[in-house]
Amino acid sequence: MKRPRIILADDHSIVAEGLRSLIEPEFDIVKIVVDGRALIDAVDTLRPDVIIVDISMPLLNGIDAVKQIRKTNEEVKIIFLTMHPDVAYAVSALAAGAQGYVLKHSAPHELGEAIRKALRGKTYITSSLQRTLQETHKDHSKMRHKESSLLTKRQREVLQLLAEGYSVKEIASMLDISSRTVEFHKYQMMKDIGLKTVADLIRYAIKHGIASP
């Protein structure tokens, strides 16, 4: 019987290798990637059955990467495996199109079940968040939608790279746009959100899960 094919996306090699040993007895790991952009490319090329992805990843965070993947691939099952116990992140993950949300410390006894449920078309939420998620889903969904609607997809990409310390010139090269366009997005974000400095903008990115601390 053909085993389900999985892509792991985690920028910590020790964690990724630990996950490999945990799930390979039952599933095939076809690739491990270390950033959100590499994940998008790997999914397009390999067409896996399941993606296991962290939220906090360089170049493009997991949630924004999944949103892009969902535009061209509705079939792949997506499970977030993260250290973030905040229910707001779980709400954002599900809204982006995930079937599962598992905390890393629960992976040894929850990840396999999350994968099996996702493959059956069901949703799995880590046990410690299930009740809280049910109670707060509606309010957090409204809040996150309002916050995310302030920024376009391109602005979120620029903002994450700014928060990760890349220069305007480097960002322009990575996104294949001009430096002037990067500057325009930077100042337009500050204007739209009501911030005065780039430092304020970076704090906003961290607060709203666009970039890691």
C-alpha positions in Angstrom: 0.0 0.0 0.0 1.3 3.4 -1.0 2.3 5.5 2.0 1.3 9.2 2.3 4.0 11.6 1.2 5.0 14.4 3.5 7.0 17.6 3.3 8.4 19.0 6.6 9.0 22.7 6.9 11.1 23.8 10.0 14.2 25.9 10.1 15.7 24.0 13.1 17.5 20.9 11.7 17.5 19.1 15.0 13.7 19.4 15.3 13.2 18.4 11.6 15.3 15.3 12.0 13.5 14.4 15.2 10.2 14.7 13.4 11.6 12.5 10.6 12.4 9.7 13.0 9.0 10.1 14.7 6.8 9.7 11.6 8.9 7.8 9.0 7.8 4.4 10.3 4.3 5.3 8.9 4.8 8.0 6.3 7.3 9.0 3.6 9.2 12.2 4.1 9.9 13.4 0.6 11.6 16.7 1.5 12.6 18.9 4.5 12.7 22.7 3.8 13.8 25.5 6.1 11.9 28.6 4.9 8.4 29.5 3.6 9.5 30.3 0.1 11.3 26.9 -0.2 8.1 25.3 1.0 6.0 26.9 -1.7 8.4 25.7 -4.4 8.6 22.2 -2.9 4.9 21.8 -2.9 4.6 22.9 -6.5 7.3 20.4 -7.5 6.6 17.4 -5.4 2.8 17.6 -4.8 2.8 15.9 -1.4 -0.2 14.5 0.5 0.6 16.4 3.7 2.6 19.4 4.8 3.8 19.8 8.3 4.8 23.4 8.8 6.0 25.7 11.6 4.6 29.2 11.9 7.9 30.9 12.6 10.1 30.5 9.6 12.5 32.9 7.8 11.8 34.7 4.5 8.1 33.9 4.6 6.3 32.8 7.7 4.3 29.6 7.7 0.8 31.1 7.7 1.5 33.4 4.7 3.2 30.5 2.9 0.1 28.4 3.4 -2.2 31.1 2.2 -0.2 31.2 -1.1 -0.2 27.4 -1.4 -3.9 27.2 -0.9 -4.5 29.5 -4.0 -3.2 26.7 -6.3 -3.5 23.6 -4.2 -6.7 22.7 -2.4 -6.0 19.0 -2.0 -2.8 19.0 0.2 -3.5 18.5 3.9 -1.7 21.0 6.1 -0.8 20.7 9.8 0.9 23.4 11.8 3.5 22.1 14.3 4.5 25.1 16.4 5.7 26.3 19.8 2.9 29.0 19.9 0.2 28.1 22.4 -1.7 31.3 21.7 -5.2 30.5 20.4 -5.0 33.5 18.1 -2.3 31.7 16.1 -4.4 28.6 15.9 -7.3 30.6 14.6 -5.1 32.2 11.9 -3.7 28.8 11.0 -7.2 27.3 10.4 -8.3 30.4 8.6 -5.3 30.0 6.2 -6.5 26.5 5.3 -4.9 24.1 7.8 -6.5 20.9 9.0 -4.4 20.6 12.1 -2.6 22.6 14.8 -0.2 20.7 17.2 2.2 22.1 19.8 5.7 20.8 19.4 5.9 19.4 22.9 2.8 17.3 22.1 4.2 16.0 18.9 5.3 12.5 20.2 1.7 11.6 21.1 -0.4 13.9 18.9 1.3 14.4 15.5 0.6 10.9 14.1 -3.1 11.2 15.0 -3.2 14.7 13.5 -1.8 13.4 10.2 -4.2 10.4 10.1 -7.2 12.7 10.8 -6.2 15.2 8.2 -5.9 12.4 5.6 -9.5 11.4 6.4 -10.7 15.0 5.9 -11.0 15.8 9.6 -9.5 18.6 11.7 -7.2 18.0 14.7 -6.5 20.7 17.3 -3.9 20.1 20.0 -5.7 18.9 23.2 -4.7 21.8 25.4 -6.3 24.4 23.0 -9.5 22.6 22.0 -11.9 24.1 24.5 -10.4 27.6 24.4 -10.4 27.6 20.6 -14.1 26.7 20.5 -14.9 29.5 22.9 -12.9 32.3 21.2 -12.9 31.3 17.5 -15.5 33.9 16.4 -14.0 36.9 18.2 -10.4 36.1 17.2 -11.4 35.5 13.6 -12.9 38.9 13.4 -9.9 40.5 15.1 -7.4 38.7 12.9 -9.4 39.5 9.7 -9.4 43.2 10.6 -5.7 43.3 11.4 -4.6 41.3 8.3 -6.8 43.4 6.0 -4.7 46.4 6.8 -1.8 45.0 4.7 -1.7 43.5 1.2 0.1 40.2 0.5 3.1 42.1 -0.9 3.3 44.4 2.1 3.3 41.5 4.5 6.2 40.0 2.5 8.2 43.3 2.6 7.4 43.7 6.3 8.7 40.2 7.3 11.9 40.7 5.4 12.4 44.2 7.0 11.8 42.6 10.4 14.4 39.9 9.7 17.0 42.6 9.0 17.3 42.7 5.2 18.1 46.0 3.6 15.8 47.7 1.1 18.2 46.7 -1.7 18.3 43.1 -0.6 14.5 42.9 -0.3 14.1 44.4 -3.8 16.3 41.7 -5.2 14.6 38.9 -3.4 11.1 40.0 -4.4 12.2 41.1 -7.9 10.9 44.6 -7.5 12.6 48.0 -7.4 14.1 49.6 -4.3 11.7 52.5 -4.8 8.8 50.1 -4.6 10.1 48.6 -1.4 10.4 52.1 0.1 6.8 52.9 -1.1 5.4 49.8 0.6 7.3 50.6 3.8 6.0 54.1 4.2 2.5 53.1 3.0 2.3 50.5 5.7 3.4 53.0 8.3 0.8 55.5 7.1 -2.1 52.9 6.9 -1.3 51.4 10.4 -0.6 54.7 12.0 3.0 54.1 12.9 5.9 56.7 13.0 9.1 54.7 12.8 10.5 51.5 11.2 11.1 50.2 14.7 7.3 50.5 15.4 6.6 48.7 12.2 8.9 45.8 13.2 7.2 45.6 16.6 3.9 45.4 14.7 5.2 42.5 12.6 6.3 40.5 15.7 3.1 41.2 17.6 0.9 40.0 14.7 2.9 36.9 13.9 4.2 38.2 10.6 7.8 37.8 11.8 9.4 36.0 14.7 11.0 37.9 17.6 
